[in-house]
């Protein structure tokens, strides 16, 4: 989702129906406030979260929203679906609408048969930061497979596995054994069914896949499947995940 940035004069002209040439007069008369301060620059850049008032009347007061959801198996990472319950359905129904907002979008999807941490937000800048490969935000998954995990498999994850269909080699991923058939995978990519396909190279079907972390965000152990909570973590700074937190 793209950030909705605009020049202040353009926004005011569209919002109030005032000719753009007259907006400068409003600004010169100090009748406009942006984020609690008098605005005088017609070219000031605003976005959908800028708090804007004209003559004390609020024109825009959107707030950033960040939600953590424990996605159950059988729920799709989508805002609308004709066949399955969606993540937004859970927010609006299972959680009595407490965390629901129609402008939320999903940050990093989980497939239908996977469970665990799903982040939702209306802040496109924040979601792009988390999902951009350049920022190397790690995702952690607990994986249950049908057969014992071998040292060869662990080494292959670390070296990267070639996917001939796309003609690419995956970036190094860390595979740790928790028990004979349960592992923890940490990777910075999110290719289509990547973990299942990587284990598939060793003919070892994935039985369960559960995401426990995205970057600094750990799935709250107290969240039951289907439950959600608002994120108020101090690591969310100006719509971004602080890399130093």
N, C-alpha and C positions, 0 to 999 in steps of 0.2 A: 504494500500500500504506500502510495506516494504522500509526502507531506504537502499540505495545501497551503503553500506560501504565496503571498501576494504583496503588492505595494499598498500602503495604507490608503492613499487617495483612491485607488481603484476599488478597494474593498468598500470604502465609505460611499463612493458614488453608486455602486451597485446596491448596497444595503439600504441606503436612504433615498435613492432616486435623485440625488443632487448632482447637477452637472459637474464634471471633474474640475472645470475651471473655477467653480465656486468653493471647492473643498479647501483650497489654500486659504480662503478667507476664514473659514471655520477654524482652521489650524492657527492662523494668526491671532484670532480672537481667544485662543486658548480654551476652546470649548470641547476639545477631544482629549481623552485620556487613554493611554495604553499601559496596561499592567500597573495602574495606579499613579502613573506619571503623566503630566501634560505633554502632549505630542505636538510638535511643530514642523516636523519633516515629512513632506508629502510622500517622499520616496522610502520612508521607513518600511522595512520588511516585517510583515506579520505572518502568523500561521493560524491554524485552527484552534490553537490553545492560548492565543493572545487574548487577554481580557480587555475589551474595548467598550468605552462609554462615550456618549455624546450628550452634553448638557445634563450629565448625571444619570441619563437613561442607559442601561446596559444593553449593548447591541450583541455582544458575544461573551460567553463565560464558560466555554467548554473546559473540561478538566481531563487530564491524562488518566487513563485507567489501565491497571495492570492486574491480571487475575491468574492465579495458579489453580489448575484443575487436575484432579486425579482421574484420568480417563480410564474407564473400564474397557475390557474387551467387548466388541460388538457395537461400539460407538464410533462414528466416523469423525475424522478431523475436518469438519466442514461447517459452514454456516447454514446451508440448506441441503436437504437430501430427501427424496421422495420415498425411500425404502427403509432407511435406518435412522435411529436417534442420532442427533448431531451434538457436538460439544456445546453449541449455543442452546440447544434444547435442554441440556442438563442445567445450564445456568438459569434459564427462565422457568423451568418446571421443578426439577429435583431440588434446587436450592431456593425455591420460592421467589425467583426473580431478584434476589438480593445482589447478585453480582452481574446481572444481565445489562447489556447496553447494545442497541442495534448496530452501532458502528464498530464493534469489536471484530478483530480478525485474529487468525491463528498464527502463532510463531513456531514454525517447525512442526510439520505434521507427524502423526503416528498412524500406521495403517489400522484397518478394522480389527485385526486380531492381536494388536499390541496394546499394552496398557502403560499407565504411569503418567509422568509429568507432562502436562500440556500448558503452555503459556498463551494467554490471550491479551490483546491490547488494542487501543485505538491510536497508538503512537507509532506511525510508520517508520520514523527515524530509529526508534529503539529496536523494533523488530528487524530492520535491515542490519543494524549493528550486530545483533545476536546471530543472524543467519549468514552474514557475509563471510566467505572462506578466508578473506584477507585478515579478519580479526581472530581467526583460530580459536573460536569459542568451543570448548570441549563438551561433548554430550556423553553421558554415561548410561550404560544399559546392563541390566542383569538378564542373562540368557540361559535358558534350559534347553539342552539338546538331547537327542535320542541316544547318542553313543558317547563314550568317554572322549574328553578333549585331549588331543595328543600334543607332544612337544612340536611336531612338524606344523601343526595348525597354528600354534602360538607364534612360531617363527614366521610363518607366512603372513599372518596379520601384521606383524611388525615390519616385514619387508614391503608389504603392499601386494595386492592380488590383481592380476590383469583381467579386465572384463572385455572380451573380444567384441561384444555387441556394440559397445560405445567406443572401443579402441582406446581405453584409458586404463591406467594402473592406479588403484586406490592409494591414498596417502597412508603412511604408517599408522597403525592402530594398535593400542595396547590391549592384549587379552590376558586376563588373570584367571587362574582356576580357583573357584570357591570350593567346589567339590568335584567329584569325578565327571559329572555331566552338567555342572552349572559354572558359568563363567561371568566375568565382568568385562565388558568391552568399553573402552574409551576411545572416541574418534572425533575428528574435527570436520568430517564430511557428513552428508546426509543424502547419499544417492539412493535411487529407487530400490527398496528392499535390500539395501547394501549388506547388512549383517546376515540376513538369511542367505543371500547369494554367496557371501564369503564362506559360510559354513557349508553351503551346498557344494562348493568346490571339493570338499572332503567327504561328500555324500553323508553328511551328518545333519539331518533335519532339525530345524528349530521348533521346539514345542511351545516355549513361552518366551516372550520378549517384553521387558518392562523397563521403561526409561526412568531413571532415578535422579538425574541432574542435567541441567543445561548451564554451563558456565558456573557461576557462583551460586546458582539457585538449586537447592536440594528440595526434592519433594517432601513436604511436611508429613512426618510419620503419623500424625493424628488425623490426616484427611482420609476418610474412607473412600472406596471407589465411587465416583460420581460426585463427590463433594468438592467444593471450591473455597478459596479464600482470596481476599484482596491483598496484593503485595504492597507493603509499606516499607520495604527494605531500604535502608539508607544508601545502598549501592546503586539505586536508581537515581541518577543525577542528571537533571536537564534532559530527561527522555532517553538517557543512555545508561548502559551498564558500565560503571567505572572500572576500567581494567586494573586499577591498583587496589581495589577493595578486597 
